[in-house]
Amino acid sequence: MEEIRIDVTKQTEEELTLANEHNQLVFKFNHTMPGTAEYSELMHRIFPSMGEGSRVGTPLTAVRPHMVSIGKNVVVMPGCLMMSAGGITIDDGAMIAANVQLISNNHDLYERQVITCKPVHIGKNAWIGAGATILPGVTVGDNAVVGAASVVTKDVAPNTIVAGNPAKFIKAIPPKPDCAERNDEDDMIQLGLDSCGD
């Protein structure tokens, strides 16, 4: 994965103006009543590529939010930090719990005014637990779960659970059983159900 380097002391006037506009939009969003038309309008101005049925809670910290792509039916809970210079993609159905940090950029060890950028990708239906940190260049696979307060430094395979600092493999998520594989018919009858979830 190719690293992009940005010298923040050499930004163009247009880049500085855009950053200021984003700062003001995020500030206004954070101070707007949730559930209102104004809140929704600001949310979609900050994230113009946001898919249908998605929502982002406040407070939000987002640097370069135009580099964030959010799919359909995504939930981002309050307290999220998005450092987005490397690009952040959140696919359909993903759940981002409270106080998650999605960090797609870092500082060069020697030239601190230079930020080094690699994309972060959160797969479909992935679940990022509260307070977790996803670091630059990481892909969290489809249907994966990241435990609360984990620090993810490497890719997470689809359909797995990881946790810890640094996050390590805990277990694979087995396929969801269908009715034919379930052995709880008595429980279902007691609950008044005649088939899985019906």
Solvent accessible surface area in square Angstrom, and as a share of the most:
residue,aa,sasa,rsa
1,M,140,0.63
2,E,149,0.67
3,E,75,0.34
4,I,96,0.49
5,R,117,0.43
6,I,39,0.20
7,D,36,0.19
8,V,53,0.30
9,T,95,0.55
10,K,160,0.68
11,Q,45,0.20
12,T,70,0.40
13,E,129,0.58
14,E,131,0.59
15,E,81,0.36
16,L,85,0.42
17,T,66,0.39
18,L,67,0.33
19,A,41,0.32
20,N,78,0.40
21,E,88,0.40
22,H,18,0.08
23,N,93,0.48
24,Q,111,0.49
25,L,24,0.12
26,V,11,0.07
27,F,129,0.54
28,K,105,0.45
29,F,0,0.00
30,N,44,0.23
31,H,130,0.58
32,T,15,0.09
33,M,141,0.63
34,P,80,0.50
35,G,82,0.78
36,T,53,0.31
37,A,88,0.69
38,E,82,0.37
39,Y,22,0.08
40,S,46,0.29
41,E,87,0.39
42,L,2,0.01
43,M,13,0.06
44,H,76,0.34
45,R,130,0.47
46,I,1,0.01
47,F,1,0.00
48,P,99,0.62
49,S,66,0.42
50,M,17,0.07
51,G,16,0.15
52,E,144,0.65
53,G,54,0.52
54,S,9,0.06
55,R,139,0.51
56,V,3,0.02
57,G,16,0.15
58,T,27,0.16
59,P,86,0.54
60,L,3,0.02
61,T,71,0.41
62,A,6,0.05
63,V,64,0.37
64,R,53,0.19
65,P,0,0.00
66,H,88,0.39
67,M,81,0.36
68,V,5,0.03
69,S,49,0.32
70,I,3,0.01
71,G,17,0.16
72,K,109,0.46
73,N,95,0.48
74,V,0,0.00
75,V,29,0.17
76,V,2,0.01
77,M,83,0.37
78,P,52,0.32
79,G,24,0.24
80,C,1,0.00
81,L,38,0.19
82,M,0,0.00
83,M,53,0.23
84,S,0,0.00
85,A,6,0.05
86,G,10,0.10
87,G,14,0.13
88,I,2,0.01
89,T,50,0.29
90,I,1,0.00
91,D,33,0.17
92,D,55,0.28
93,G,21,0.20
94,A,0,0.00
95,M,93,0.42
96,I,0,0.00
97,A,20,0.16
98,A,33,0.25
99,N,91,0.47
100,V,0,0.00
101,Q,64,0.29
102,L,0,0.00
103,I,32,0.16
104,S,0,0.00
105,N,13,0.07
106,N,86,0.44
107,H,101,0.45
108,D,22,0.11
109,L,129,0.64
110,Y,191,0.72
111,E,83,0.37
112,R,155,0.56
113,Q,71,0.31
114,V,10,0.06
115,I,13,0.06
116,T,19,0.11
117,C,0,0.00
118,K,62,0.26
119,P,59,0.37
120,V,1,0.01
121,H,66,0.30
122,I,0,0.00
123,G,2,0.02
124,K,102,0.43
125,N,87,0.45
126,A,0,0.00
127,W,119,0.42
128,I,0,0.00
129,G,8,0.08
130,A,48,0.37
131,G,31,0.30
132,A,0,0.00
133,T,14,0.08
134,I,0,0.00
135,L,53,0.26
136,P,35,0.22
137,G,14,0.14
138,V,2,0.01
139,T,47,0.27
140,V,0,0.00
141,G,7,0.07
142,D,57,0.30
143,N,61,0.31
144,A,0,0.00
145,V,29,0.17
146,V,0,0.00
147,G,17,0.16
148,A,69,0.53
149,A,72,0.56
150,S,1,0.00
151,V,35,0.20
152,V,1,0.01
153,T,64,0.37
154,K,159,0.67
155,D,96,0.50
156,V,7,0.04
157,A,57,0.44
158,P,76,0.48
159,N,66,0.34
160,T,13,0.08
161,I,41,0.21
162,V,11,0.06
163,A,33,0.25
164,G,35,0.33
165,N,117,0.60
166,P,68,0.43
167,A,22,0.17
168,K,131,0.55
169,F,129,0.54
170,I,97,0.49
171,K,108,0.46
172,A,60,0.47
173,I,57,0.29
174,P,96,0.60
175,P,124,0.78
176,K,183,0.78
177,P,72,0.45
178,D,81,0.42
179,C,63,0.38
180,A,101,0.78
181,E,123,0.55
182,R,81,0.30
183,N,157,0.80
184,D,38,0.20
185,E,122,0.55
186,D,102,0.53
187,D,77,0.40
188,M,19,0.08
189,I,125,0.63
190,Q,150,0.67
191,L,133,0.66
192,G,68,0.66
193,L,57,0.28
194,D,130,0.67
195,S,34,0.22
196,C,38,0.23
197,G,71,0.68
198,D,108,0.56
